[in-house]
Amino acid sequence: MKKKKVIMIAGAAVIGIAAAFAVFSQKGPTPTPVQTETLAEQTLRGTVEASGNVESTDTVYVYAEVSAPIERVPVKVGDKVAAGQLLAQLDDTDIHNTLQQKQIALRTGSQSSQQRIQSAEKAYQDAKNNLDQGLNTQINTAKDQVTNTQRALAKAIDDRDVNQARVDQEMKNQLVSATASATTAKAAYDRAEKEYNKAKKEYKDDLDDLKDELKDLKKSGANQETIDAKQKEIDDFEENNGFIDDTTGAFTSVKALKQAYEDAQLAYNNAQKALNAATIDAQNAATDKMKNYVKAVEDAQLAYDSAVQSLKAAQTAASQSLDSARDAVASEKIAANTEALQAEIKTLNDNLKKCTIAAPAAGTVTAVYAEENATATGLMFTIENTEGLQVKVKVKEYDLPSVKEGMKAVITADATGDVEYEGIVQKIAPAATGSGSAAAGAAGAAAAATNNSNVEFEADVLIQTPNTPLRIGMSAKAKIITQEKAGALAVPYDALTTNEKGETIVYTPKKQPDNTYQAVAIPVKTGLETDLSIEVSGEGLSAGTPVITDAKAMSPGMLIAVTNGASALADAVSGASGEASS
């Protein structure tokens, strides 16, 4: 009956639409058939989809801490174990035997070690007493040598200084005559130079005066005889190269004074050369006389320095000997120290305990790598909490900014079909995996610079729905809810377009007085976007408003016919009337 009813309703709708087309075709232009969708309040969700695998929230890996043969493995995959329950027992025979040997060595080694320590301490104390009390023979001998050589050096220096004073006086005596001659010659030279310079100045001054007088005569217009007489006086003055003292009337020859000055200079130079030669001879003689005394001081200094070095060497040797004795005590104590042996015994006792491998936490055994009679090494068991599950997903790089810890998620699995489970984002990895990660290396980073499509970030999504049929290892998907809004109005993306003003609009059918329908534009604001629809709001929009689903094919005032059912057409007639504006 139901099938027939549906067919009848559909048939009636077709007849109604056909009738409408017939009416329209008789009255005017053919209307454009359109589909509508009635607005209804709904909850919109913005989601990011990511895939991954189901895994346990708590996974414990149990490793062998000692290498020994495996005696027994009482558990298998799928067993539920409690914390502390035996997982494997290792053969501890070798460890036990080694432990007994170490314990025997600890008991027997203490007595002989103590005797060696006492002997080393006595040797050290004897060496220290000898050093502290000044009984070290090598040091004492070296000190005596330093004292003797120091005295010899002081005597050699005193002898040198006394004889140096004597030789200096002898040299001074030898130079008295030459020094006196040089001093006398210097005084004569200074006098001659002074007299010569004075005469030169007076001669020049007198000559200048005569020349000035001649100029004055010429300027005054004196007769030639007077001028010639003055010129002859100047010529005679220059020829005589001298002058008459105004006071004494004595004639002074500048030429004679110059010769006297040059003779005095030569005499002084010769006297100075003689003094220099005498000084060199006296110094050489003094050096020869002092040579043995200087050599004696140098030899005494070398002997003293050598004695000082010998004393330092003796003191260093004694100190090193004392250090060696102290080190010997320390070495014996180290050799006698049982801490290392006790540490070995402790390690062996710990290893005995480690031969019993127990579950560190309750859970289900999901992997067993241990085999009886094999040697225990590496990973032995995996224990997981099969009640606490999560999906480890990979979020694309471009989706990551919108994903935050604490966001809700809807989880589905390939094995359970469309059944949805609740989840929540617990953790987001701080570093990427894939071609853009640090692990990918420089080559991967270079590839990521041109194509970031493989850059992903791991995230853990906790499954909150209890008692699910999900199992560890299943493939699963998580839709992470990044935004959610209740009571929103939404339309398909194709229901949106823009008008001449650049405004976003939707179209709604409006009944006209002649019972035809026109497309009327309503400006809207958009909001939350989902995969299939987008939130809209605006004046004239409310729940129940029909919206044309193909807005790009519309224009304001276009003649239309709603084709998605007779009831929809009736709703468009009554619901859109008076709510939308063109």
SVG drawing of the C-alpha trace seen along z (x, -y; Angstrom):
<svg xmlns="http://www.w3.org/2000/svg" viewBox="-4 -120 155 144">
<polyline fill="none" stroke="black" stroke-width="0.4" points="0.0,0.0 2.8,-2.4 4.5,-2.0 1.2,-2.7 0.7,-5.9 4.1,-7.2 3.5,-6.6 0.1,-8.3 1.6,-11.4 4.4,-11.5 2.0,-11.2 -0.2,-14.0 2.9,-16.2 3.8,-15.5 0.3,-16.3 0.3,-19.5 3.6,-20.6 2.5,-19.7 -0.7,-21.7 1.3,-24.6 3.5,-24.5 0.4,-24.3 -1.1,-27.4 2.2,-29.3 2.6,-28.4 -0.8,-29.7 -0.4,-33.0 3.1,-34.1 6.8,-33.2 7.8,-29.7 9.0,-29.8 12.5,-28.4 12.1,-25.2 14.0,-25.4 14.7,-23.3 14.2,-24.7 15.3,-23.8 13.4,-24.9 15.5,-26.6 15.4,-24.8 17.3,-25.4 20.1,-22.9 23.4,-22.3 26.4,-23.1 29.8,-21.6 33.1,-22.6 35.3,-19.5 38.8,-18.3 39.0,-14.7 42.1,-12.6 42.9,-8.9 44.9,-6.6 44.9,-3.4 43.3,-2.4 45.9,-1.8 46.0,-1.6 46.2,-4.6 48.6,-2.7 51.3,-0.5 54.1,1.0 57.1,2.6 58.9,5.1 62.6,5.6 65.1,8.1 67.5,6.3 69.9,9.3 71.1,11.8 70.4,15.3 68.6,18.4 64.8,18.3 63.5,21.2 59.7,20.5 57.2,18.3 53.8,18.8 51.8,16.2 50.7,16.0 49.2,13.4 45.7,12.4 46.2,13.2 45.1,10.5 47.7,10.0 47.8,8.1 50.6,5.8 53.4,7.9 52.3,11.1 55.1,13.4 55.8,13.1 59.0,15.1 61.6,16.8 65.3,16.7 68.0,19.2 70.0,17.5 72.6,20.3 75.6,18.4 74.7,15.2 74.3,17.0 77.7,18.8 79.5,15.5 77.8,13.9 79.2,16.6 82.7,16.1 82.6,12.3 81.3,12.8 84.2,15.2 86.7,12.7 85.2,9.9 85.7,11.9 89.3,13.1 90.8,9.9 90.5,7.5 93.2,8.8 96.2,8.8 95.2,5.4 95.3,3.9 98.9,5.1 100.0,3.4 98.3,0.2 100.2,0.1 103.5,0.7 102.9,-2.1 101.8,-4.5 105.0,-3.9 107.2,-4.6 105.3,-7.8 105.6,-9.0 109.3,-8.3 109.9,-10.3 107.8,-13.2 109.6,-13.2 113.0,-13.4 111.8,-16.3 110.1,-18.2 113.1,-17.8 115.8,-18.7 117.3,-15.2 117.3,-14.8 121.0,-14.3 120.8,-15.4 119.0,-18.7 121.5,-19.4 124.5,-18.8 123.0,-21.1 122.3,-23.8 126.0,-23.7 127.1,-24.1 124.9,-27.1 126.3,-28.8 129.9,-28.2 129.5,-29.4 127.6,-32.5 130.5,-33.4 133.0,-32.9 130.8,-35.1 130.7,-37.9 134.5,-37.8 135.1,-37.9 132.7,-40.9 134.5,-42.7 137.9,-42.1 136.7,-43.3 135.2,-46.5 138.3,-47.4 140.6,-46.9 138.2,-48.7 138.5,-51.8 142.3,-51.6 142.4,-51.1 140.0,-54.0 142.2,-56.3 145.3,-55.3 143.5,-55.9 142.4,-59.4 146.0,-60.2 147.3,-59.2 144.8,-61.5 145.6,-64.7 148.1,-66.2 146.1,-65.4 142.9,-66.7 144.7,-70.0 146.1,-70.5 142.6,-70.0 141.1,-72.4 143.7,-75.1 143.3,-74.7 139.5,-74.9 139.8,-78.2 142.2,-79.7 139.8,-78.6 136.8,-80.2 138.7,-83.5 139.9,-83.6 136.4,-82.8 134.9,-85.6 137.5,-88.2 137.2,-87.2 133.4,-87.4 133.5,-90.8 136.1,-92.2 134.0,-91.0 131.0,-92.8 132.8,-96.1 134.5,-95.9 131.1,-95.3 129.5,-98.2 132.3,-100.7 132.1,-99.6 128.3,-100.0 128.7,-103.5 131.1,-104.5 128.8,-103.2 125.9,-105.1 128.0,-108.3 128.8,-107.8 125.1,-107.4 124.3,-110.6 126.9,-112.5 125.5,-111.4 122.0,-112.3 123.0,-115.7 124.7,-116.6 128.2,-116.8 130.9,-117.5 132.7,-114.6 136.0,-115.3 134.3,-114.8 132.5,-111.6 135.8,-110.2 137.6,-110.9 134.9,-109.0 135.0,-106.1 138.8,-105.9 138.4,-105.9 136.0,-102.9 138.5,-101.1 141.4,-101.6 139.3,-100.4 138.4,-97.2 142.0,-96.7 143.3,-97.0 140.6,-94.6 140.7,-96.2 139.7,-99.1 141.1,-101.7 139.8,-101.7 138.2,-105.0 139.4,-105.0 142.9,-103.7 143.7,-104.5 145.1,-101.0 144.6,-99.2 142.8,-95.9 143.2,-93.4 140.2,-91.1 142.3,-88.9 144.9,-88.4 142.1,-87.6 140.6,-85.1 144.0,-83.4 144.4,-83.3 140.9,-81.8 141.6,-79.0 145.0,-78.3 143.2,-78.0 140.6,-75.7 143.3,-73.4 145.2,-73.4 142.0,-72.5 141.1,-69.6 144.6,-68.2 144.4,-68.4 141.0,-66.7 142.3,-63.9 145.3,-63.4 142.9,-63.2 140.7,-60.6 143.7,-58.5 145.0,-58.7 141.6,-57.8 141.4,-54.7 144.9,-53.6 144.1,-54.1 140.8,-52.2 142.5,-49.3 145.1,-49.2 142.4,-49.2 140.5,-46.4 143.6,-44.3 144.2,-44.9 140.6,-44.1 140.1,-41.0 141.1,-38.4 138.9,-40.0 135.8,-40.1 136.5,-36.5 136.6,-35.5 133.2,-37.1 131.7,-35.3 133.0,-32.0 131.8,-32.5 128.3,-33.5 128.1,-30.3 129.2,-28.2 126.5,-29.8 123.8,-29.5 124.7,-25.8 124.5,-25.3 121.0,-26.9 119.8,-24.7 121.2,-21.6 119.3,-22.6 116.1,-23.1 116.6,-19.7 117.2,-18.1 114.1,-19.7 112.0,-18.7 113.3,-15.1 112.5,-14.9 109.0,-16.4 108.4,-13.9 109.6,-11.1 107.1,-12.1 104.3,-12.4 105.2,-8.9 105.0,-7.5 101.6,-9.3 100.4,-7.9 101.5,-4.5 99.3,-4.7 96.4,-5.9 97.0,-3.1 97.0,-0.5 93.8,-1.9 92.2,-1.9 93.4,1.7 91.9,2.6 88.7,0.7 85.8,3.1 83.4,0.6 83.9,1.8 83.5,5.4 80.5,4.5 79.0,2.7 79.6,5.8 77.8,7.9 74.9,5.4 74.7,5.6 74.7,9.4 71.9,9.4 69.9,6.9 70.5,9.2 69.1,12.1 65.9,10.2 65.8,9.2 65.8,12.9 62.1,12.9 60.3,10.8 57.0,9.5 54.3,7.3 54.9,3.7 51.2,2.8 47.9,4.6 46.7,5.1 46.4,7.5 49.5,9.3 49.5,8.3 52.9,9.5 55.3,12.2 58.9,12.3 60.3,14.5 60.9,18.2 61.8,20.9 65.5,22.0 66.4,19.0 68.7,16.2 66.8,13.2 67.6,10.0 65.9,6.9 62.1,6.6 60.3,9.5 56.6,8.6 54.1,5.9 51.2,5.2 48.4,2.9 45.3,1.5 42.6,2.8 39.9,0.9 41.4,-2.5 41.7,-3.1 42.7,-6.0 43.1,-6.7 46.5,-8.1 45.7,-10.2 47.7,-12.4 46.5,-15.9 47.5,-17.8 49.7,-20.9 47.0,-23.2 44.4,-21.8 46.6,-22.1 45.9,-25.7 42.2,-25.0 42.8,-21.8 43.2,-22.2 43.6,-19.8 40.3,-19.3 38.2,-19.4 35.5,-16.8 35.6,-14.2 33.4,-11.7 35.2,-8.4 34.3,-5.7 36.2,-2.5 36.2,-0.5 35.3,2.6 32.2,1.1 30.8,-0.8 28.8,-4.0 28.7,-3.5 30.0,-6.7 31.9,-6.8 32.6,-9.9 36.2,-11.1 38.3,-14.0 41.7,-15.4 44.1,-14.7 47.5,-15.5 49.0,-17.1 52.6,-16.4 54.9,-19.5 56.9,-18.4 55.8,-17.2 56.1,-13.8 56.5,-13.2 58.6,-15.1 58.6,-18.3 59.8,-16.8 63.3,-17.3 63.8,-13.5 63.4,-13.7 66.7,-15.6 67.9,-18.4 66.6,-16.7 63.1,-16.3 63.1,-19.9 64.0,-21.1 61.2,-19.0 58.8,-20.4 59.7,-23.9 58.0,-23.2 55.3,-20.8 53.9,-20.7 51.1,-18.2 52.9,-15.4 53.6,-17.4 51.5,-15.9 51.3,-16.2 50.3,-13.2 47.5,-13.7 45.9,-11.3 42.1,-11.2 40.8,-9.4 37.8,-7.1 35.2,-8.1 32.4,-5.7 32.6,-2.7 32.5,1.0 33.1,0.4 33.8,3.3 37.0,1.5 40.3,3.4 43.9,2.3 45.3,2.0 42.0,1.3 41.9,-1.5 39.8,-4.4 38.8,-8.0 38.2,-10.9 36.2,-13.9 37.5,-16.6 34.9,-19.2 36.7,-22.5 33.5,-24.7 29.9,-24.0 26.8,-26.2 23.2,-25.2 20.1,-26.8 21.8,-27.9 20.2,-28.4 22.3,-26.9 22.1,-26.6 24.1,-24.6 27.0,-26.5 25.2,-26.6 22.4,-28.6 24.7,-31.6 25.7,-34.2 26.5,-37.9 24.6,-40.9 25.8,-44.0 26.8,-45.6 29.0,-42.7 26.7,-41.5 26.2,-37.9 22.5,-36.9 20.1,-33.9 17.0,-33.7 13.5,-32.7 10.3,-32.2 7.6,-34.9 4.0,-34.5 2.8,-37.3 -0.8,-38.7 -1.2,-36.7 -0.3,-33.5 3.1,-33.3 6.3,-33.0 9.4,-35.2 12.9,-34.8 13.5,-37.5 17.1,-38.2 17.7,-38.5 21.1,-39.9 22.7,-37.6 25.7,-37.3 27.6,-34.1 29.0,-32.3 30.2,-28.8 31.2,-26.7 30.8,-22.9 31.6,-20.4 28.2,-20.7 26.6,-23.9 27.2,-27.3 25.5,-29.4 23.4,-32.4 21.5,-35.1 19.7,-38.2 16.5,-40.2 13.7,-38.0 15.3,-34.7 13.9,-32.4 13.1,-28.7 10.6,-27.6 11.8,-30.1 12.3,-28.3 15.6,-29.0 16.4,-28.3 19.3,-25.8 20.9,-27.0 21.4,-30.8 23.8,-31.4 21.1,-30.5 18.8,-33.1 18.3,-36.9 16.0,-39.2 12.4,-38.9 13.0,-35.8 9.8,-33.8 10.3,-30.4 8.5,-27.2 9.3,-25.1 9.8,-21.5 10.6,-19.7 7.0,-18.6 3.5,-20.1 3.7,-20.6 6.9,-22.6 5.2,-24.8 2.3,-25.4 4.8,-26.2 6.6,-28.6 3.3,-30.4 2.3,-30.9 5.7,-31.0 7.6,-33.4 4.8,-35.9 5.6,-39.2 9.0,-37.9 11.5,-38.7 12.3,-41.9 13.5,-42.2"/>
</svg>
